[in-house]
Amino acid sequence: MIRKRIAYFENRQDPEAVCSRCRMCELLCAFHHHQVGNPGRACIRVISLGQGEDIPVTCLNCEKPPCMDICPTGALHRDESVGMVWVKKDLCIGCAMCVNVCPVGAVTLDLVEGVAAKCDLCEGDPQCVAYCPAKVLKLTDAGQFARYRMKEFAKFMKSQVGES
C-alpha cells in the first residue's frame, strides 16, 4: 500500500511559490474537523524557521509508526486499505505517549477532547491542499516527493555549475 501524505512543495525558481504564512491550512483543518476557527485544534502546523520562512508540517504516516507501536490501548491503528494511521478516539486515554515519540511532532493532544489528534487527510480530500492560496501543499507519496526533491537538487546543482 502506498502511504499518502501531505508534502510541502516550494518552487525555488518562483518566489511566490512558497508558504505565504497565511495559516489558512490550520484554520481550514480546525474548521473542517471541529467547526471552530481555532488553529490550535488543527492537525497541520505552520512552523516558523525564522527570517520570514515558514513550513507547514503534518503527519507523514510513517512506514513503522512509533506512535502506533507505543500506544498502550491500541487507539492508533493503521488502515491498510488507505495506508493511514488513525486515532480511535473511544480507545484513547489521553496519555500522550504517542505525542512524545512522534519524530516530526505531528501527533498532538487535543486539549478540548482530551485525546490524541493527527492528520487524517480529511478522509482523502485534504482541505489544506485544496485551498492553499500559494498551492504549495500537495497530496503525495514518498516516491513522488523524493523525485521532486531530486529534481530540485539537480536544478540547484546545474545553477552552481553554471556560476563557476
Buried (B, 14 or more C-beta within 10 A) or exposed (E): EEBBBBBBBBBEEEEEBBBBEEBBBBBBBBBBBBEEEEBEBBBBBBEEEEEEEBBBBBBBBBEEBBBBEBBEEEBBBBEEEBBBBBBBBEBBEBBBBBBEBBEEEBBBBBEEEEBBBBBBBBEEEBBBBEBBEBEBBBBBBBEBBEEBEEEBEEEEEEEEEEEE
